[in-house]
Amino acid sequence: MTNGMEELPLFSHLAREIDPTVEPSDIVRPDSSLSAAVNAWGEHLEEIGRSIHTVKAFTADLRLLGKFIGSGQDIDSIGTHDIKNFLEWMVNTRGVPCSPKTYSRRVTSIKAFFRWLSDNGVLPEDPATAIPQQTVLSPLPEVLNPAEVEAVLAAAGSMRSGKRPDARAYTLLSLLLQTAIKKNECLTIHLNHIDLVSPEGPMLFVRYSDVRKRYRERRIPLGSDWVQAYREYVRQISPRERLFPYSPRRLEYLLEDIGKAAELEKHLSFNMCRWTSSLMDYRSGVDKNKIRQKLGISKIQWREVGNKLDRLAAQMEAEGWQ
C-alpha cells in the first residue's frame, strides 16, 4: 500500500526526537508496507544497541522475504502460510545455496520482526508463532585422536632421525600441536619471536603487524622437546628471518607428507592441528579461559569454540579414547 504516510517509518528517528513517547504502533500501522515496517524495525534495533552487522543481517533477511512476497505487501495481510512458502522457496527452489546456519538465522530474524510488531500492538496476532525455531549445530572439525597424535609425531620423528636428518617436519608439527597457532600466524613467525631464555621458560610470541589485530598477540610456552628439535632445525636450515621461510603450500605439503608416512586416513592440516591442540588442553583440564587466550579469540568467539570442544570431548569419550 502506498499513501502520503507510507514514508513516515523512514523518518521515525525524527519523530522520536520530537516526541520521545512515540511508540512503534504510532509509526507503523497494520496497513504499512513490509518495506516500511522493516525500515522502522532496523531503526529500533539500532536504538536498543544491536551492532550494525546484526542490523544489516536481520533487515536483509526480511528484505529477502519482501522479494518473495512483495515488499509493498501490507504487513497485516502476511500470514503463516506466506512465511512457510518463503522458507520452502529459500531452501528448495530459489536456486541459491542456503546453509543450515543461514536458514536458522533467517527464521530467527522473521520471528523477531513479527514478534516486535505483535508485542507493540501493530498486529493483533503474530503469524510467525507457528514457525519452529531451528537450532543448528555447526559441523564439528576433524581432529586427531590420541593414537593418531602419537602416530604423526612418530612419523615426523623418523624424518628427523633418518639417514638424511630433516627436523623440519617435527619442528612444524610439534609447534602446531603445542601452540594451536593458525597457518598465517605460523608463516609470520620471526626468529626473534622465539625466546629461549625467558625466566618463565621458552616462549613463542605471536605477533601481528596490523595494529587492528594487536589484541590477538600473545605468549605461548614451548616444551623442551620442541626446543631441542628447533635447535636441530636451525643448524640444518639456517633460517635468517622467518622461522619457516617457505610458501604456505610448501608447509601444507610437509604436513601431508607426515600424514602419509603415518598412514593416516585423515588429511593432516593446520586447522586439524589447531583443533587437536585445543582439544588436548581441554581434555587435560586446562582452564577454559587460558585455552581461549592461547587461541587468541574473543569471549564471543569462544562460545562456539567452547561448544565444539564440549562436543568433541564427549564424542572422543564415547569412542573410548582416554
N, C-alpha and C positions, 0 to 999 in steps of 0.2 A: 504494500500500500504506500502511495506517495501523496503527501499533502504538505501544507506550509509548515507544519510542526515536525515533520519527519526528520529534519536535520538537527533537531534540538539535542539529541544524545551526543552529537559531535562536540557540543559546547557545554557539556554538563559540568566541567570544571568551573566554568564561569558562573553557571547557575549556583553552584555550591558556595563560591566565593561571595556572591551577592547575598545568599541566604544559606547559612551553614546547616539549617534544619531540613534542607531539601533531601528527600528520600528517593531511592531508585524508582519507586512507584510514581513519583511526580515527574520523572524524566522519561521513563519507558512505560508505554501503555500496552494493553493486550493486543492492540492492532498495529503496534510498531513493527517495522520490518525486522527480520532476523539480523540483517546487516547493522541496523542502527542499534539494536539491543546488544550485539557483540561489541560494538564500539564502546557503549556505556559500561559493559562488563569489564572490558580491558582497562578502562579508566579506574573502575572500582578496585581491580587487582593491584594497580599501581598505588592507589591510595592506602591500601592496607599493607603495603610493604613487600609485595611479591617482586622478585627480581625481574629485570627486563627480559631475561631469557625465558622465564616461566610465562610471562605475559604474552610474549610473541608466540611461544609454542601452543599455549592454550587457545588464544584467539585464532591462530592459524588452523587449529583443529576444527573450530566452529565455522570458519570460512570454507573449509572443505565440505562441511555439512551443507553450507549455503550453496556451494557449487552443485551439489547433488539435488537438493530440493528447491533451490531458487533463493538467492539472497534477499529478494524482495518479499518473500513469503511472510505473512503476518504470524507473529510468534504464537498467538492463541489458536492458530489453525494447524500447528505442528503436533502430531500425535505420536504415540509409542510406535505405531506401525511405520511411520516415516523414519524414525531413528533406527529401527531394526532393518529396514530396507537399505538404509545408508550403510550400516555396518556390513551387511551382506555384500553390497556392491563394492565396498572398500576392500574386502578380503578376496572375493571370488571373481568379480567381473570388471573391476576398474582397470586391470592390466598393469598395475604398478605394485611391486612387492611391498607387503606390509608385515613387518616383523611382529612377533608376539608382544614385544616391549612397546612398540609404537601403537599397536592396537589397544593395549591396556591403557596407555596414556590418553588416547582419544576417547575411550569410554569414560575415563576419569574427567576429562575436560567437559564432555557433554553433560554428565551427571552434575558436575559442579555448576555449570551455567544454568541449567533448568532448575536446580535446587535454589540458586540465588534468586531467580525470578519468582519462584513459588514462595520462598520464605519472606520475600519483600512485598507480597500481595499483588504482584503483577499478573500472575497466573493463578487461577483457583486450584489447579491440580498440576502436579509435576509429571510430565509424560515420560521422563527418563527413570522414574522409580522402578519400573518393572525390568529395566535393563540390568542384567547381572554385571557386577564389577568383576573384571578379570585380573586376577593376581598372577603375574608372570614371574617365574623363577628363571633368570637367565642361565644359559647352559654353563656347566662347570668347566673350568680349564683342565686340560690334561696334565697330570703330574706323574712323577716317578714314585714308585713305592720303595720302601727301604731296600729291598733286594736289588732293584734296578739302580738305585743310587750307588750301592756297592759295586755293581757291575760296571757302570760307566766310569767310576773313579778308578777301578782296577784296569780298565782298558786304557784310560789316559795315562795311568802309571806305567803301563807296559811300554807305551810310546816314549815315556820319559827315561826308561832304563833299558831300551833296546840296543841293538848293535850300533845304531846311529842315534844316540840320545837326543831327544827333542822334547823339551819341557813346555813347549807352547800349549799343547792340549791340556795338560794337567793344570798349568797356571791359569788358563782361561776358565776351565770347568770348575775348579775348586774355588776360584774367586766368585763366580756366579752363585754357586751353592752356598757360600758363606755370607755373601753380602746382599743377595737378591736385587742387584742393580739391573737397570734396564739396558738395552742394547746401545742406545745413544749415550748413556752415561758411561758405559764401558769404553766406547770409542773415543771419548774425550778425556780419559784419564791421562794425566801427565805424570812423569816420574816424580815430580815434586809434590804430587798429591798423595804420595805414599810416605808415611812417617814411621820408620822402624825403631826410632829411639824415643818415642813418646813415653813419659813417665807412667802413662796408663796402659802401655803396651803398644804393639804395632797397630797403626790406624790407616784407614783409607779415607781421604777427604773427597767427598763427591761435590764437585764444583759446577757452577753454571756461569757462562759468560753473559748471558742475557739477564739484566738486572731484574726483569719482571719475574724471573724464576729463582731468585736468590733464596726464597723461603724454602725451597726444596733441598738446599745444601745441608749436608750432614756429615758426621764422622761415624765410621763403622769399624769395629775391631776386626783384626786379622789374626788368624790362627798361626801357630808356629810352623805347622806343616806347609801352609801356603807360603810363608816367608822363605822357607828353605827352597821350595820349588821356584819362587820368584828369583832368588839369587842365582840359581842354576840357569834360569831363562835369560837373565841379564847377561850372564857370562857368555851364553851361546849366541844370543841375538844382537846384543849391544844396542838396544834402542836409545835414541838420543833425546827425544822429547816425549812423544806419546808412548804409553806402555805397550799398546798394540798398534804399531804403525802399518795397519792393513786396512783394506776396504771392508765394509760391512759384510759383503758377500763372502769374502775370504774367511772371516770368522764363523759365518754360518756353515760354510763347508767344513771347517775344522770340527764344529760340533756334530755335524752329520757323520764325519769320519769316526768320531768317538762312538756314536750310536751304532754304526755298522760293526765296528770292532767288538762292541759289547753284545752284538747280536740282539740289539734292542728292536722290538717290533714298533715302538713308538718313534715319532720323529723328534729327536732331541733338538731343542731350540732355546733361544734366550728366554722367551716367555715361560716355557716349561721349567727352566731352571729357577726363574724368579718365584713362581708359584710353589715349586717344590721346596725352596729355601724357606719361604714364609710358612709353609705347612709344617716343616720340620721344627721350626721355632714354636709354632702354635701347639704342636703335639708334645713338645718338651716342657710346656708350661710357662714359656716366656710371657711376660706381661703384655697384654694386647696393645697398650699404648706404645710400648717400646717397639713392637713389630710395626705399628703404623709409622712411627718416626723413622725406623730403619728403611721402610719403603719410600719415605718422602712424600706421603699423601696426606690430605686434609682429613679432618674428622668426618666430614660429609662423605668423602670418597671411601672412608673406612667402613661405612655402613654396609655397602655392597661387598667390599672385600672381606670384611669380617664374617658376613653371612655365608659367603662362598667357602671360607676356611672352616666354618662350623660344619657345613655340609660335606666338604671333602674329608674332614676328620672322621665324621660319622660313617661315611662311605668306606674309608680305609679300615675302621674298626669292624664294620660289618663283613668285610672281606677277610678278616682275621689277621691283619698286619699289626705287628707290635711296634 
